[in-house]
Amino acid sequence: MILISKTYWTGMPFWFRRNPVGAVSESLVLRAHDLRQFRAVCWLAKDQPKPRVGVVLMHPRIDFTHHYAIPRLIEAGFCVLGAQTRSGAQDSFVEHEEMVLDLAASVRWLKEKKGVEKIVLFGNSGGGSLAAYYQAEARLPGPERTLLSPGGTPTRFDSAPMIPADAMVYVAVHRGQGKILMDSIDASVADERDPLSVEPSLDLYDERNGFREPPAESRYTSSFLARYREGQVARVERLDATAHAMIGRQRHATDESSLPAFAGRTFTQRRDVLRRRFAEPVMTIYRTMANPTYVDLMIDPSSRDYGSLLSERPDLMNYSAIGLGRTCTARAWLSTWSGLSSHADLVQNVERIKEPSLLVTPARDREVLPLDTRSIFESMASWDKKSLSFEARHYFEPEPGETTGPDADRMLDAVIPWIHERTA
C-alpha cells in the first residue's frame, strides 16, 4: 500500500512544470547577518539583465530554487531569487528567527548586487508566514524589533539590515507551521515515548468516535471535536513545557560554567557541567497527521478531496516517520512548530503590514480551509489588499499523470499583472 499522496508520485509539486525559456541563472552562496551561509539561485531573462523588480521565494523547509512560478515570473521581466534557508529541508533545526535573517540577506543581495528598485515577497504555503514575519519586523526601527526567540536566544534583529518589501503575495498560505501542526497533532498520544500509545476517548481514527473506514467520510460530533481540539492544545502545552525544561537545564549549566570559581573545579566536575551546557536533546513528536478536517469534509466545507496534503490515508500515515515537525530541537519546537509559542503567526503579522498584499487561495486545498483564509484576509492591515480564489489544489499542481500546469498558469495570469501595477 502506497501512503504518500498521488500529488507526489511524479515529482515534487512545487518545482518547475517546464524549464524557463530565454533565462540565465546564477548559483549563489549568500551570508546572513549572523554570518551563517545558505544557497540560492538568481533567475532573470537574458534580454533584460537589469530588471527593476525583484521577487523572492523562500520556504522554511522546502527548496524553492526551482519553484513552479519562476518561469512565468522571469517571462514577466522580474529578477527572481529562489532561496533555501540555512537548514535546508531539515525540520530538526528550523528556527524562524534565523530564517528571517536569511530572508533579509536575500532581499539585501537583490538590492545591492542586482540594483532592483522594488522587492516583492512571494510567500507560498509555509513561505507566507515566514515572509510576513520578516516584513512585519523589517518595517520597525531596529530597537523595536523582536529581541529574543521563543527559546530565549537573541534574534540579532535589532542590528540586522532589514529592507522592507514593496508588496506581498501570499499563495496557498496557512497561519504558520505551528498553527498547522496544532490543527494536525494527534491529541490521543498518551505517552510521548511510545508512538503506539492511545487515549481511546480522543482517538480521531477510532470508529467509536465517528471515524469510518476510507474511502467513506467520517462524521464527528461537536462535543467530540471540542474535546479533541482541547486535547491538541493540552498536548502542545506539555511539549512546550518539555522544551522549556530542556533549555532551562542547558542555560543553568551555561551560567554555572561562567562562574569565576568554575576553573577551580576538578576536570570531571567541569566536564559534567560542560556536557549539560552543550547537550541538545532532539524531541521526537509522534503522530502529526490527525486533523479532523482530513476525513470529515463537513467541517469547514470546501471542494477539497479526502485526506491530507501528504496522504489519502492520513489514518495510517499518521504513524509513519513522514510528517510535520517529527524531530526537532527544543528551540526549533518553540520557534517553528509550537502553535502556542511561535512568532511566525501569519494572522498576527499581517496586522502589522501596510504594504499592498494579495491573498491567493486554491479552493481544493486540503490544508488551508475557508475559515483560515477568511481570518487571514480580515486581519490584513494593508490599505491595498485583494483576495482571489481558484479551483485548484495546494500547489496548483496538475492532475496525476499530467505534466502541464493550467491551474498555476491561471493563477499567475492574475498575480503577474497585480505585481506590475503595484511596482510600476
HELIX and SHEET records of a PDB file:
HELIX    1   1 LYS A    6  TYR A    8  5                                   3    
HELIX    2   2 ILE A   70  GLU A   75  1                                   6    
HELIX    3   3 ASP A   91  PHE A   93  5                                   3    
HELIX    4   4 HIS A   96  LYS A  113  1                                  18    
HELIX    5   5 GLY A  126  ALA A  138  1                                  13    
HELIX    6   6 GLY A  142  GLU A  144  5                                   3    
HELIX    7   7 GLN A  177  SER A  184  1                                   8    
HELIX    8   8 PRO A  200  LEU A  202  5                                   3    
HELIX    9   9 GLU A  207  ASN A  209  5                                   3    
HELIX   10  10 SER A  222  SER A  257  1                                  36    
HELIX   11  11 PRO A  260  GLY A  264  5                                   5    
HELIX   12  12 PHE A  267  PHE A  278  1                                  12    
HELIX   13  13 PRO A  292  TYR A  294  5                                   3    
HELIX   14  14 PRO A  314  MET A  317  1                                   4    
HELIX   15  15 ALA A  330  ALA A  332  1                                   3    
HELIX   16  16 TRP A  333  TRP A  337  3                                   5    
HELIX   17  17 LEU A  346  VAL A  350  1                                   5    
HELIX   18  18 PRO A  370  SER A  379  1                                  10    
HELIX   19  19 PRO A  406  THR A  423  1                                  18    
SHEET    1   A 8 ALA A  23  ARG A  31  0                                        
SHEET    2   A 8 GLN A  37  ALA A  45 -1                                        
SHEET    3   A 8 CYS A  79  ALA A  83 -1                                        
SHEET    4   A 8 VAL A  53  MET A  58  1                                        
SHEET    5   A 8 LYS A 118  ASN A 124  1                                        
SHEET    6   A 8 ALA A 167  VAL A 171  1                                        
SHEET    7   A 8 SER A 357  PRO A 362  1                                        
SHEET    8   A 8 LYS A 385  PHE A 390  1                                        
SHEET    1   B 2 VAL A 282  THR A 284  0                                        
SHEET    2   B 2 THR A 327  THR A 329 -1                                        
END                                                                             
